[in-house]
Amino acid sequence: MAQVKIVTDSTAMLLPDEIEKYQITVVPLTIVIDGVTYQDGITISPVEFMDKMAVAKSLPQTSQPALGLFTEVYEPLVADGSSVISIHLTKGLSGSVDAASQAAMMVDGDVTVIDSDLIDRSLGMIVLAAAKKAAQGATRDEVLAEIEAVKTKTEQYLMVSKLDNLVAGGRLSKTAGLLAGMLNIRIGAHVVSGNINVETKGRGAKSTKAYFKKITDILQAAPNGVHAIGISTAGIPEKREELGEQLKAMFPDTHIVLQQTTPIVATHTGDAAIGFSYQLN
C-alpha cells in the first residue's frame, strides 16, 4: 500500500525526536559567511551562526537548496510508489518552493510541493500536522486537506529590536534604518500570506512588551484553546526563557517549544529578534 512521506526544509525548526518519530526528511538551506559555505543544521548550528554573524565582515547570504539536492531527496522516497508532500518556507523569503517545484517535475513519481506562507516553528507546526496525519495511514488528499485546515489555525509574529540587518538586506531604507537606530525604534510584524506586515512601531522594550501582550490576548480569547506555541529568538536565551515561563503560566495545557531560531531568520532580523508562532485547536 502506498504511503505518504513528508519533506520540509531546515527552517521548520523541528525537534530531533519529532523528525525521527514521524520520519520527516529535512533538506538544509545554505548560508555563506565571509565566503565560507555552511549547511543549516548540518555544518553550522543556530548558536554557532549567531557567534559568526556577530564578527562577520558583511551580512551573511542565504540560499535555497539546489534543484539537484531536491531530486536526490525525492527519487528514493517515491521509488516504492509512495506519494511525497514537500512543505517549505514562504516564497517571500526564499526560492526553496520554486526549486522544489522544478525538482518535483523532474522526478518519476507523485510529489506535491506546498508553500506554507510561513517560516520557523509555525512552518514546523504545519509539517508536524501533516506527518501525524500521514502516520495514521491517511491518503495524499487527506493529508493535503489537513495541511489547509491547520494553516488557517496557525499564525506567526515577529518582534525586531535592531533593524541593521533589514537595512543591509534591502528590506528597509537606509534613512528609515538610521532614524530607527537613533530613536531606538522596534517593530512588531505579522506574517500574512508570506508577507511580513509591520503592525507596530515603538520605542524601547515597552513596545515589544505591548506587542507580546497583544498576541497573548488573542490566544486567551481563542474559543477552543491553543494547541501549540513556539518562541524562537535570535540570541537572547534569557529573554526566551522568561517569555516561556510567562506563557507556561498562561497556557499550562499547551505544548510550548523554546528555541534559538534558524540562521535563515536571524540573517534577516539580526540579533535580539523574537518569533512567536502558535496553532489554535
N, C-alpha and C positions, 0 to 999 in steps of 0.2 A: 504494500500500500504506500502511495506517495506521501511524503511528509512535506511540511512547510518549515524552511530553515530561515533564520533571521540573521541579517548582516547589518552592521552600523559602522560608524567611524569613531575615532578616538575622542571626539569632543563630547560624546554622550555621557562621560563621567560615570560609567557603570563600575560597581564594586567587583573585585576579582571573584568573589563567591557567586555573584549574580551571573557573571559571564560563564562560569563553569557549570552552575546548576542548570541553566537554560541553553547551554551550548551555543551561545551567541558568538558570531565571528566579528571581530573588530578590526577595521582597516585603519592604519595610522595615517594622520596627516603629517606634513613635513614642515620643519622650522629651520630657517637659516639665520645663524647669529654670527656676524662678522666673518662671513664666508664659510663657516662650518655648518654642515647639514646634519640635522637630527631628526629622528622619527619619534613623534609624540607618543609617550608612554612606553617606548621600547629602548631608545638610546638616551632619552632625557626624561626626567620626572618633572611634574609641575613645580615642585620645590626647587629643584636644580635650575629650572628655567628662570625662576624669579631672581635667583642669585646671578645668573649670567646676564639677564636683561639689565640688571642694575648697573653693570660695569661695561655694557656693550657700547661700541663706538657709534652705532647707529641703531635705529629701530629694527628689531628682528623682522624677517619676512616669512610669511606663511604661505603654503601652497597645498592644493588638494592632492590626493593620491593620484599617481599616474594611471592612465587608462589601462595600461598593461597589468598593473597590480590588481585592478578590479577583475579583469578577465581571469587572472591566475586564481583569484579567490572564488569566483563564480563557477568555473568549469568543474572542479571536483565536487562541488555541492550539488550540482544538477545531474551529475553522472548517473545517479541511481534513480532518476526520474522525479526527484523532489522538486518542489517549487521554492524559489528564493524570493524573499521580500527584503529589500535593502533600503534602510531608513536613515536619512542623513540630515546634517545641519542645514540651516536656511541658506538658500541660494544668495541671499543678501550679503553673506559674509564669506562665501567660499564657492568655488566651482565644482565641489565634490559631487553634487547631484548631476551636473551635466556630464562629468567624466564617467560616473556610474551608469548613467543612461546610455551613453555611447557604448560602453563595455557590454551592457545587457544585450544590445542589438547584435553584438559580435559572437555571443555565446549560443550554442545549440542547446537551448533549454528555456524553461519558464522563469524569467527574472523580472520582478516588478520593482521599480525604483520610486521611492516616496521622498518628497521634500517635506520635512517635519515643520518647516517655518520657524523652528526654534533652535536652541543650542544648549549645551551644558546639561545639567541634570533634568531639565524639562524634556529635552530630547530623550534622555535616558528613561524617563517615565513612560514615554510612548513606546520605546523599544521593549521595555520590560512587559508592558501590557500585551504587546504582540507576541513576545516569546512565551509568555504564560499561556496565552490562547493556543498557540501552536503546540505547546507541550500537552495540552488537553486533547490533541488529535483533531483540532479544527481544520477546516478546509482553507484553501488560499482566500476565497471570497469572504469567509467568516473572519479570518484574521484581518483582512483589509477593512471590513466593517468595524471591527474592534478598534483599529487604529483611528478611523474617522471619529468614532464615538469618544474615544479618550482625548483626542485633540481638542474637542470642544470643552473639555473639563480641565485642560492644562494651560497654565499661564507662566509667564516669565517676566521678571522686572530686574532692572539694573540700577545700582546707585554708584555713580562715578565721582570720586573725590579729586582726582588730578586729571586734567584734560590734555596734558602734554602729548600723550600717545595718539589721542583723537586728532590733534592738530598735525602731528608728524605723519599720521596715516592718511591725511587728506579728508577726514570726516568732520573737521571743524576748521573754520578760517583762522589764520594766524592772529588777526586782530581780535576775534572773539576769544581765542585762547589766551592771549596776553591780558585782556581785561579780566577774564575769569580768574587767572592766576593772581592778579593784583588784588582782586576783591574776595578771594577765597570762595569762589562760586562752585557749588556742587550740583550735579544734575540727577534727577530721577527719571528713568525711562521705562516704557512698557514695550515689550517685543510683540508686535501685532502683524500677523501675516508675513513674517520675515523682516519687517521693518522695525528699526529702533526709533520709537517715537518718544521724544523728550516731553515729559509731562510737567516736571517741576524744575525750577532753578532757584537756588537759595544759597545763603552764606553760612559756612561753617557746619559743624556737626549737628546743629539743631535741625537743619533742613533734611539731613539724611534720616534723623530720628523721626521726623514728622512723616516722611515718605514711607518709612518702615511701618509706622502706625497705621497709615492709610491702607497698606496691604493687609495687615493683620485684622483690621476692622472688616475688610471684605471677607476674610476667611471666617471670622467669628459669626458673620451674618449668613454664612452658607447654610441653606436649609437642611442639606443631607450630610453635612460634616466634611472633613478634609481627609483624603486618603493618604497623601504623602506630601512632604515638604523637603526641599533641598536648599541648603545655603552653601554657596561656593564663593570663596573670596580669593582675590589676588594678593597674597601675603596676609598680613594682619590676622594670624591664627588666634590671638587672644580675643579679638573682636568677634571672630567667627564663633568661638565657644560661648562668648557672652550672649550673642544673639540666639544660639542654640538653646541655652538654658532658659531664656525668656520664652521661646517657642514651646519647649517641652512643658513648661508650666501652663501655657495657654491651651495646648493641644496634647494632653497626656496620652491619648489613644492613637495618635498619628505617628506613622513611620517618618522619622526625620534623619536626613543624611547631611553631615557637615564635611566639606572637602575643600582642598585647595583647587582652584579652577584650572582648566586646561590652558596650556600656553597659547592656544589659538585665541581664546577670550582675553587673556592677560595682555597679549600684544596690542589689542585694540583699546582696552580700557586703562592700561597702566596699573601700577600697584595701588593697593588700598581700595579697590573696587569690590562691590558686593553684588552677587547674583542671587535672586530669590525666585525659586521655582516651586510651583505647587500643582497638585492634582486633586480635584474635588471628587467626592463619592458620586 
